[in-house]
Amino acid sequence: MRSVIDVMDLSVGELDELIETATDIINHPDDYADVCHRKKLATLFFEPSTRTRMSFEAAMYELGGNVISMSEASSSSAAKGESVADTVKTVSNYVDIIAMRHPKEGAALVAANNATVPVINAGDGGHCHPTQTLADLLTIHREKGRFDNLTIGFCGDLKFGRTVHSLCSAMARYPGSRFVLISPEELKLPSYVKKNVLKSQNIPYTQTTDLEGSLQELDILYMTRIQRERFFSEEEYVRLKDSYILTAEKMKNAPEQMIVMHPLPRVNEISVAVDDDPRACYFKQVLNGKYMRMALIMKLLKEAGRI
């Protein structure tokens, strides 16, 4: 049974196919209104979410399907100690496809290995968030028109930022990609990502703590929040949380064609004044995420012979 746990589960050809499908959905939404008629999606979220859960649900509804939702672990049998494996074995009897978010790295793989329907990883701890990466890729494609020869600056929490890890892996497949890694020393990109993704493919990258000094060389600035929920110490979180704040004043020094992305939610790392800048694309990412999730749901259900 085909599942998507990591964006690397999808080939470059499949990514192109999903982007093509999403673009067609944008242009011809009525053609997709009944594709998933009488099919059901389960959204199993063991960790808080607004955009991802609602995006999956909106995607399924717009395909003509239905949704069974679990929005927090305390409302499920997980609160009684039920394992992820047993939960998905049970839920597989009720639905055609599952989207799952879990705070533990590797939980999505456990789910996929035990479910009898496709599983989509909606985020597993600090590991992967493949459908956010699909949203990111569609945004880059629509805004920049290409994936090759782009310099991407990742700024903020690069240690725990699963969206950063996933997008690094995806963009490393395209020729001419270059990364600028902007973070406090304590939140640098993990060595395993640098080794397995960047160094293994000879992807050029630089590491710096200087956001303002890096802006001029970027095609894309990918901001992230410092994630309180990933810290063991409140004191350390407070010390680092305002490490980088992108303001309208700083944007004056950025290239005219640079775009600003953010997986959201933001706290205060992007000033609301930046929202009016035409280079701000983070709310476009939200909408693009719905279209790519629609495309992925259809792809997996077709491959499973369910539509």
N, C-alpha and C positions, 0 to 999 in steps of 0.2 A: 504494500500500500504506500503510495507516494505521499510524503509529507515534506514540509519546508521548515527546517529548523535553523538553518544558516543561509544567508544570501548566496553562499558558495554552492549550495545545493542546486542552484539554477545556473545553467551555462550562459555565456554571453548571448548566444542565439536565443535562448529562452527569455532573457531580459529584454532583448529587442522585440521579441514577440509580445511580451506583456505590455511594453510601451506602445506598440502598434495597436493592441487591443484597447488599452486605456484611452488612446487618442481617438479611436473610433467611437468609444462610449461617449466621450465628450462631444463629438460631432453628431452622433446619432443615438441619443439616449433611449428613444422609443423602441429601437431594435432589440434592446436588452431587457425590456420591462418584464418579460415572462420567462426568461431563460431558466430560472431556478424555481419555477412554480411548484409548490408542494414539497420543496426541499427545505431542510432545517439546518441552521447553524447554531452550535452551542458556543457561547463566549464564557470561558472559565477563567475568571480573573481573581487570582489569589493575592493580588497586589493592587493598590489604587490606580485608577486610570480614568481619564475623561475622553481624550481624543481617540486613543486607539480602540477602546471598547465601542464607543459610539460610532466610530468610523466603520468598523467591521459590521455593526448592526445596520447602519444606514446602507452600506454596500449590499448586504443580503436583501434588505427590504426593496432596494431599487432594482434588484434582479428578480423580484417577484417571489422571493422566498420568505421564510419565517425564522425567528430567533428565539432560542431558549437561553436565558442569561443567568450567570452567577457572578455577581459584582464584587463579592468579598468572601474571603475564606471562612469568616465567622458564620456565614449563612449556609454553609455546606457541611457535609459529613467530615470534611477535613478538620473541623473543629472538634470532632470526636476521635480524631487520630487516623482517619482513613488515608491510605497511601495514594499518591498520584496515580500509580498503576491501576489500583482498584477503581478510582474515580473515573478514569477514562474508559476502562472496560465497561463500566456501568453506563456511562453517558453515550458510548458508541451505539447502544441499543436504541437510543431515542432520536439520533440525529444523523445527518449525512456528512458533516464536516465539523471540526472543532478548532477554535482559536483559543489559545491558552497563554496567560501571563502568570509567571511564578517568580518569587524572589530568589529562588535557588538556581544557580548555574547548573545546567544539565537536566533540569526537570522536564523541559520540552522534549528532549530526546527520550527520556523514560516514557513520557506520554505517547510519543510516536511509536515506540517499540511495543506498546501494549494496546493501543487503540485498533479498532477494526475499520475505522474511517480515517480520511486524511486529517492530519494535525498541522496547524500553522502556528509557529512560535510567535507570540505577540510580546516577547520580551522575557528573557530568563536571567534575572539578576543583572550582573555587570557583564554578561557574556555577549548575547546577540539580540538584535531586534530587526530581523530581515524585512518586515513590511514597512518599517520606517525608512529603511534603505531604499525600498522600491519607491516610496513617496519622494525621497531625496533625488533619486535618479530621474524620475519623471520631471521634477522641478528643474533640475540641471538641463535636461533635454529641451524643455520648453523655453527656458530662459537663455541658455547659451547656444543651443542648436547642435551641440556635439559633446562627446565625452573625452576626446583625445586632446593632448597638449593643454591641460588646465593645471593651474597652481591653486591648491586648496589649502587654506589656513584653518586648522582646527584649534579652537580656543576655549580654555576653561578646564573642565574635568575630563582629562583624557585617560585617566587611570580606570575609573569606574564607568565611563560613558560608553554603554553598549552600542549606541547609535554611531559613535565615532569608529569603534572597532569594525562594525559591519560596513560602513561606507568606505573606510580604508581598504578593506578587502575587495570591495566591488570596483572601486576606481583604480586600484592597482592593476587591473586587467587591461586597462586601456593605455595605448602608447602615449608617451609624453606626459604622463601624470607626475606631479611633483607635490610634496606635502611640506607645509610649514607647521610645526607642532608648538603651539603657544600655551604654556601652562606654568603654574608654580612647580617648583622642584618636587613637591610632595605628590603632585597629581599628573606626572609625566605618563606618556603612553607606555603601557606595560612592555617589558622586554620581549615577551613571547610574541606580541603583535609585531614589534619591530623585526624580530628574527624571522618569523614565519611568513610575514606579509611583505615587509619592505626590503629587508636585506636579502631574502631568498630570491627576490625578483629584481634586485638592483634598482629599486625605486629611489630616486634622490629625495632626501628630506633634510630639514634643519630643525633643531630644537632651540627654543628661545623662551624667555619670560616676557619679552617686549611686544605687546600688541601694536601700539602706535607705530613703532619702527618697522613693522612687518606689512602694514596695510598696502603700501604702494606696489608690492610685487604680487598681489593676490588677484585671481579671477573670482574666487569664491571665499567668503569668510563664513565658517560654520561655527557659530557660538553654541556653547552648552552651559547649563547651570551647574553650580557646585551642589551636588546632591546630598542633602542632609541625611537621607535614609541610608546612605552607604557608609556613613562615618560611625566609628565606635565611640568617638569622643565628641561631645557637644562643643567643648572648648576648641578643638581643632577645626571643627566646621565653622564656628564663628570667626576664627582667625583667617580662614581662607575664602569665605563666602563672597566677599566683595573684591576678589583679586582682579577681576576685569569687568569694567562697565563700559559698554559701547554707547557713546553719546552722539548727538547731532554734530557737535563740535568736532569730534574725532572723525566723523564721516566726511568732513570737508577735505581731509587729507587722503581719502580713499579714491581709487580710480573710478572714473565715471561709469565704467562698464562692470565693475565688481558687484556681485550680488551678496546679500546677507541672508544666511539660512540659520534655522534654529529648530530643533525637534519639538520644543515646547514641552511642558510649561516653562515659562521664564519666571524668574523672581525679580531681580533688578539688574541682571547682566546686560540687558538692552533697554535703554531709556525709551519710554513711550513716544518721545519726540522723534525717534528714528522710524516709527511706523509710517509716517507720512513721506518718507524718502522712497522714491520709485525703485530703489535698489533693494528694499526690504521685501523678502520673499517668504517669510516664515508662515504667514497665514495662507499663502498660496500652497505651501507644502501640505497643510491640513487638508485642503480640498483635493489635491493630487493624490493624497494617501487613500482617499475613498475610491478613486477611480482605479488605482493599482490593486487595491484589495478586491474590488469587483473582478478585475481581470484574473487575479490569482485564484479566487474562489472558483470561477468558471473553469480555469485550466485544470485544477486538481479534481473537480467533480467530473469533468469529461474523462480524464485519465483513469478515474476510478469506475467509470461506466455508470455513473449516477445521473448524468444528464446527457 
